[in-house]
Structures are given as structure tokens and as C-alpha cells.
Amino acid sequence: MKFTLTNEQVFEIVYLLTNLYPEISQNNNLPGVPVQNSNLDKRFRFACARNLSNLGSIAEDLITARKSENKDFLEFESKREDIIKKYAQTDENGNLITDENQNYVFDSDEQREKGQSELDVLREQYKDALKAREKEIEIYNEILTTEVEVDIIQCKFEALPDNFPFNQLRMLIKETDDEIEAML
């Protein structure tokens, strides 16, 4: 069935299907190839596999579009990461430690201030690259809101798994809301 969705909605569908039901897309790293020994209903696996096949290239294109092509910005990012690694705490594997809000953790306020000072200088040096990146993000956000017509393969309500996210993936269900209500 044809649906008009934004690119962001398409990305969300692909993200949810691949993360909630990884067994559908993990066969030989080919997205959308159903695994035979899954506990999921075959009708649901088929619909998901076809939808991943139909929508996967759009999601991949969005991931590519999100990446910066600005050499100066990429250089800035590399230097920014080096500064953070220099001052923030790392675990035994060398990975940066973050708190519950995803902020980097520092040994002291002095370490944080030194790092912040170096980052401020770096931002000033790369202010043109940062402005160019803001423009890239603006364009990307415009791409996300662009509508596309896509084929969605639907399946029957009875084939859905228990953890199916109705609110986000309603368009994958054949039955109307009234028909679903009657079944419940």
C-alpha cells in the first residue's frame, strides 16, 4: 500500500524494525532477509523484510546526508575529540566516561576549565567551519521533513509480536482501528 511519509518517519520505521527485531535483518548482513528460525510470525517477518528492503535505501541515504563533507569541520571535530580525551576521564579501555546526561566526566573543575578554554580557542579558530556545519544541518533538517511516497507492506494484527510499537508503526497493520478494537 502506498503511503506518503516524511524521510524522518521512514528512518524511524527502519530504525525501529532493525532494533526491535534484529533477527529479521541479521542474515548475512543483508537487510530485510528473514531468518527462518525466528519466533516471530512468518507473515510479520515477511512484511518487515519487505519494508526493510523498500525503505532501507532511504535510511542509508539519510545517514550519508547527515555526515559532514566539510574538511575543515572534520578537522575541527578531530581536534575537539583530542582535547576532550586529554582532559576528560576514560575507562580502562580508553573510552570517554559520561554521566547520566551524556556529559563528559572530569577529575576536577580545573580539568574541565582547562579543556573548556582550549575548546573555546578551537571554536574561534574554526568559526567558519562551524557556520558551514550549521548550514549543512539546516539542509539536512529540510531533507528530513521532505515527504516521499513509499510502499509499505502491511500484515494482519494477529501476526504482530507482543512488543509491537503500535504508535510508531501503525501503518504496518492491515486492520482499521475499529477492527483492532473489536479483536481486543
C-alpha positions as CSV (number, residue, x, y, z in Angstrom):
1,M,0.0,0.0,0.0
2,K,1.3,3.5,-0.9
3,F,1.9,5.9,2.0
4,T,3.2,9.5,2.0
5,L,5.7,9.8,4.8
6,T,8.5,12.2,5.7
7,N,12.0,11.0,5.4
8,E,12.2,11.2,9.2
9,Q,9.3,8.8,9.5
10,V,10.9,6.4,7.0
11,F,14.1,6.5,9.1
12,E,12.2,5.8,12.3
13,I,10.4,2.8,10.8
14,V,13.7,1.3,9.6
15,Y,15.4,2.1,12.9
16,L,12.6,0.5,15.0
17,L,12.3,-2.6,12.8
18,T,16.0,-3.3,12.8
19,N,16.4,-2.6,16.5
20,L,13.3,-4.3,17.9
21,Y,13.5,-7.3,15.6
22,P,17.2,-7.7,14.7
23,E,16.7,-11.3,13.7
24,I,15.0,-10.1,10.6
25,S,18.0,-8.2,9.2
26,Q,20.9,-10.2,10.6
27,N,21.0,-12.9,7.9
28,N,24.4,-12.5,6.1
29,N,24.2,-8.7,6.8
30,L,21.6,-8.3,4.1
31,P,18.8,-6.0,5.4
32,G,15.4,-7.5,5.1
33,V,16.3,-11.1,4.6
34,P,14.1,-13.1,7.1
35,V,15.6,-15.6,9.4
36,Q,13.8,-19.0,9.3
37,N,14.2,-20.0,12.9
38,S,12.7,-16.9,14.4
39,N,9.9,-16.9,17.0
40,L,8.2,-14.1,15.0
41,D,5.2,-15.0,12.9
42,K,6.2,-15.7,9.3
43,R,3.7,-13.1,7.9
44,F,5.2,-10.5,10.2
45,R,8.8,-11.4,9.2
46,F,7.8,-11.2,5.6
47,A,6.3,-7.8,5.9
48,C,9.2,-6.5,7.9
49,A,11.7,-7.9,5.5
50,R,9.9,-6.3,2.5
51,N,9.6,-3.0,4.3
52,L,13.3,-3.0,5.2
53,S,14.1,-3.8,1.6
54,N,11.7,-1.0,0.4
55,L,12.8,1.6,2.9
56,G,16.4,0.7,3.7
57,S,18.0,2.7,0.9
58,I,16.2,5.8,2.0
59,A,17.5,5.4,5.6
60,E,21.0,4.7,4.3
61,D,20.8,7.9,2.1
62,L,19.7,9.9,5.2
63,I,22.7,8.6,7.2
64,T,25.0,9.6,4.4
65,A,23.4,13.1,4.1
66,R,23.8,13.6,7.8
67,K,27.6,13.3,7.6
68,S,29.6,16.5,7.0
69,E,31.7,16.8,3.8
70,N,33.4,19.9,5.1
71,K,37.2,19.1,5.6
72,D,37.7,22.0,8.0
73,F,34.8,20.8,10.1
74,L,36.1,17.3,10.2
75,E,39.5,18.6,11.2
76,F,37.8,20.6,14.0
77,E,35.9,17.5,15.2
78,S,39.2,15.5,15.3
79,K,40.9,18.2,17.3
80,R,37.9,18.7,19.6
81,E,37.9,14.9,20.4
82,D,41.6,15.1,21.1
83,I,41.1,17.9,23.6
84,I,38.2,16.1,25.3
85,K,40.3,12.9,25.6
86,K,43.2,15.0,27.0
87,Y,41.0,16.3,29.9
88,A,38.1,14.0,30.5
89,Q,38.1,10.7,32.3
90,T,38.4,7.5,30.4
91,D,37.7,3.9,31.4
92,E,40.2,1.0,31.3
93,N,39.6,0.7,27.5
94,G,40.3,4.3,26.8
95,N,36.6,5.2,26.2
96,L,35.4,8.5,27.5
97,I,33.2,8.4,30.5
98,T,29.9,10.2,30.5
99,D,27.3,10.9,33.2
100,E,23.6,10.1,33.0
101,N,23.1,13.3,30.9
102,Q,25.8,12.2,28.4
103,N,28.2,14.9,29.7
104,Y,31.9,14.1,29.9
105,V,33.2,13.4,33.4
106,F,36.3,15.3,34.6
107,D,38.6,14.6,37.5
108,S,38.2,18.2,38.7
109,D,36.7,21.5,37.9
110,E,40.2,22.7,37.0
111,Q,40.5,19.9,34.3
112,R,37.1,20.8,32.9
113,E,38.0,24.5,32.8
114,K,41.3,23.8,31.0
115,G,39.5,21.7,28.5
116,Q,36.8,24.3,28.0
117,S,39.4,27.0,27.5
118,E,41.1,25.0,24.8
119,L,37.8,24.2,23.2
120,D,36.9,27.9,23.1
121,V,40.1,28.8,21.3
122,L,39.5,25.9,18.9
123,R,35.9,27.1,18.2
124,E,37.2,30.6,17.4
125,Q,39.8,29.2,15.0
126,Y,37.2,27.1,13.2
127,K,34.2,29.5,13.4
128,D,33.8,29.5,9.6
129,A,33.7,25.7,9.5
130,L,31.2,25.7,12.4
131,K,28.9,28.1,10.5
132,A,29.2,25.9,7.4
133,R,28.2,22.9,9.5
134,E,25.2,24.7,10.8
135,K,24.1,25.3,7.2
136,E,24.6,21.6,6.5
137,I,22.4,20.7,9.5
138,E,19.8,23.2,8.3
139,I,19.7,21.4,4.9
140,Y,19.6,18.0,6.5
141,N,16.6,19.0,8.6
142,E,14.9,20.2,5.5
143,I,15.6,16.8,3.9
144,L,14.1,15.1,7.0
145,T,10.8,16.9,6.6
146,T,10.6,16.2,2.8
147,E,7.7,13.9,2.0
148,V,8.2,10.7,0.0
149,E,5.7,8.2,-1.3
150,V,6.7,4.7,-0.3
151,D,5.3,1.1,-0.5
152,I,4.5,-0.3,2.9
153,I,3.7,-4.0,3.2
154,Q,1.1,-4.5,5.9
155,C,0.3,-7.6,7.9
156,K,-2.6,-8.8,9.9
157,F,-3.0,-7.8,13.5
158,E,-2.8,-11.4,14.7
159,A,0.7,-11.8,13.2
160,L,2.1,-9.0,15.3
161,P,4.5,-9.7,18.2
162,D,3.7,-8.7,21.7
163,N,6.2,-5.9,21.8
164,F,5.0,-4.3,18.6
165,P,5.1,-0.4,19.0
166,F,1.6,0.5,17.7
167,N,2.0,4.2,17.9
168,Q,5.1,4.4,15.8
169,L,4.3,1.6,13.3
170,R,0.5,1.8,12.9
171,M,0.8,1.9,9.1
172,L,2.1,-1.7,9.1
173,I,-1.2,-3.1,10.3
174,K,-3.9,-4.0,7.8
175,E,-6.9,-3.8,10.0
176,T,-8.6,-0.5,10.9
177,D,-8.6,0.9,14.5
178,D,-12.2,-0.3,14.9
179,E,-11.4,-3.8,13.7
180,I,-8.4,-4.0,16.1
181,E,-10.6,-2.7,19.0
182,A,-13.2,-5.4,18.2
183,M,-10.5,-8.1,18.4
184,L,-9.2,-6.9,21.8
